[in-house]
Amino acid sequence: MAGKSIAPAPAGSPQCPPQDLLKRRLSRMQGLCARREYCSADIRRKLLLDRSNPLTSEQAEKVLEALRKEKYLDDARYAGAFARDKSSLSGWGATKIRYALRAKGIADEDIASALERIDGEKSDEKLRSLLSARARTLSADPHARQKLLRYGLSRGYDYDTISEVLASLLQ
C-alpha cells in the first residue's frame, strides 16, 4: 500500500480545489475562443450555466478578465465580425444587427464602430437581391409593394433605403 499513489480529484468533485477548477475552465474557454469569436455574455453564460459544476459570478469574472487580458475575448472584435457576417452572409440590415448586438450586451460604442465598417454598397446590393427574389414570388399579388416593404423592414433595413430599391425594382 505504501507505493500506491492517490489520483487527483476530478474537476467536478467537491475535493477539486477552486484554483484547479478555474484553470480547467480557463483552458476550456481559451480553446473555444481560439476556434471562433465569442462575446463576453456568451462566455459568461457558458461558465455560469455549466451543468456539471457552474462557477460563481466572481469566479466567472476572473476567467473573463484572464481571457480579455490574453486577447482571447474582445467585444469590439466580436461586434465587427458579427456585423460583417450578418450583413454579407445573412443579408441583415443595420437595425437588426444593432438590436442583436444590444441583446448580447455589447457596448453602444462597439456597435456603432462595427456598423460603420459595413460596406453600404454591398449591403444595398444584398437588399436588392433579397427583394428581387421575393418580388418574383409575389408577381401577381396586388399588395406586393407593401409585402416587400415589410420584408425589407423585417431584415433590418431602413425605410428610405428599401423605398429606393423598390422604386428601381418595380418600374
C-alpha positions in Angstrom: 0.0 0.0 0.0 2.9 2.3 0.5 3.7 2.5 -3.2 0.1 3.3 -4.2 -0.5 6.9 -5.4 -3.7 8.8 -5.0 -5.2 10.1 -8.2 -6.2 13.8 -8.3 -9.9 14.6 -7.8 -11.9 15.1 -11.0 -12.8 18.7 -11.8 -16.4 18.5 -10.8 -15.9 16.7 -7.4 -16.1 18.6 -4.1 -12.4 17.8 -3.4 -11.2 19.6 -6.5 -9.5 22.9 -5.3 -11.2 26.0 -6.8 -7.9 27.1 -8.4 -7.7 23.9 -10.4 -11.3 24.3 -11.4 -10.6 27.9 -12.6 -7.6 26.7 -14.6 -9.6 24.0 -16.3 -12.4 26.3 -17.2 -9.9 29.0 -18.4 -8.2 26.4 -20.6 -11.6 25.2 -22.0 -12.7 28.7 -22.8 -9.4 29.6 -24.4 -9.9 26.6 -26.7 -13.4 27.8 -27.6 -12.3 31.4 -28.2 -9.4 30.2 -30.3 -11.8 28.5 -32.7 -14.3 31.3 -33.2 -15.3 34.7 -31.9 -17.4 34.9 -28.7 -18.7 37.9 -26.8 -18.4 38.2 -23.0 -22.0 37.4 -22.5 -21.7 34.1 -24.3 -18.7 33.0 -22.3 -20.2 34.2 -19.0 -23.3 32.2 -19.8 -21.2 29.1 -20.5 -19.3 29.5 -17.3 -22.4 30.1 -15.1 -24.7 27.6 -16.6 -22.3 24.6 -16.9 -24.4 21.6 -15.8 -21.5 19.7 -14.2 -20.1 22.4 -12.0 -21.2 26.0 -12.5 -18.8 28.8 -11.4 -19.8 31.6 -9.1 -20.1 35.1 -10.7 -16.8 36.1 -9.0 -15.0 33.1 -10.5 -16.6 33.7 -13.9 -15.4 37.3 -13.8 -11.8 36.1 -13.1 -11.9 33.8 -16.1 -13.4 36.6 -18.3 -10.7 39.0 -17.2 -7.9 36.5 -18.0 -9.4 35.9 -21.4 -9.6 39.6 -22.1 -6.0 40.2 -20.9 -4.7 37.4 -23.2 -6.8 38.8 -26.1 -8.9 35.7 -26.5 -12.0 37.8 -25.8 -12.8 41.2 -27.3 -16.3 42.5 -27.6 -15.4 45.1 -30.2 -13.7 42.5 -32.4 -16.8 40.2 -31.9 -19.1 43.1 -32.9 -17.2 43.7 -36.1 -17.1 40.1 -37.1 -20.8 39.6 -36.2 -21.9 42.7 -38.2 -19.8 41.7 -41.2 -21.1 38.2 -41.3 -24.7 39.1 -40.7 -24.6 41.8 -43.3 -22.8 40.0 -46.1 -23.9 36.4 -45.5 -27.4 36.6 -43.9 -28.5 39.9 -45.5 -29.3 41.7 -42.3 -29.6 45.4 -42.2 -28.1 47.8 -39.6 -31.2 47.9 -37.4 -31.4 44.2 -37.0 -27.7 43.9 -36.4 -27.8 46.7 -33.8 -30.7 45.0 -31.9 -28.9 41.6 -31.9 -25.7 43.1 -30.6 -27.5 45.0 -27.9 -29.3 41.8 -26.8 -25.8 40.3 -26.4 -24.8 43.1 -24.1 -22.3 44.8 -26.5 -21.4 48.4 -25.7 -23.1 51.0 -27.9 -19.6 52.4 -29.0 -18.6 49.0 -30.2 -21.8 48.5 -32.1 -21.5 51.9 -33.8 -17.9 51.2 -34.8 -18.9 47.8 -36.2 -21.8 49.2 -38.2 -19.6 51.9 -39.7 -17.3 49.2 -41.1 -20.2 47.6 -43.1 -19.9 48.4 -46.8 -23.1 50.3 -47.7 -22.9 49.5 -51.4 -22.7 45.7 -50.7 -25.5 46.0 -48.2 -27.7 47.8 -50.7 -26.9 45.2 -53.3 -27.8 42.4 -50.9 -31.1 44.1 -50.2 -31.7 44.4 -53.9 -31.1 40.7 -54.4 -33.3 39.7 -51.4 -36.2 41.9 -52.6 -35.8 40.8 -56.2 -36.1 37.2 -55.2 -39.1 37.9 -53.0 -40.7 40.0 -55.7 -40.7 37.0 -58.1 -42.9 35.1 -55.7 -45.3 38.0 -55.4 -45.6 38.9 -59.1 -49.4 38.6 -59.2 -50.1 40.0 -55.7 -51.7 43.4 -55.7 -50.1 44.2 -52.3 -46.6 43.2 -53.4 -45.1 46.6 -52.7 -46.4 46.6 -49.1 -45.3 43.0 -48.5 -41.8 43.7 -49.9 -41.5 46.8 -47.7 -42.4 44.8 -44.6 -40.0 42.1 -45.7 -37.2 44.6 -46.0 -38.0 46.2 -42.7 -38.0 42.7 -41.0 -34.5 42.2 -42.4 -33.3 45.3 -40.6 -33.1 47.8 -43.4 -34.3 51.4 -43.1 -37.5 52.6 -44.8 -35.7 55.1 -47.2 -33.3 52.5 -48.5 -36.0 50.0 -49.0 -38.1 52.5 -50.9 -35.3 53.5 -53.2 -34.6 49.8 -54.0 -38.3 49.1 -54.5 -38.7 52.1 -56.8 -36.0 50.7 -59.1 -37.3 47.1 -58.9 -41.0 47.8 -59.5 -40.6 50.0 -62.6 
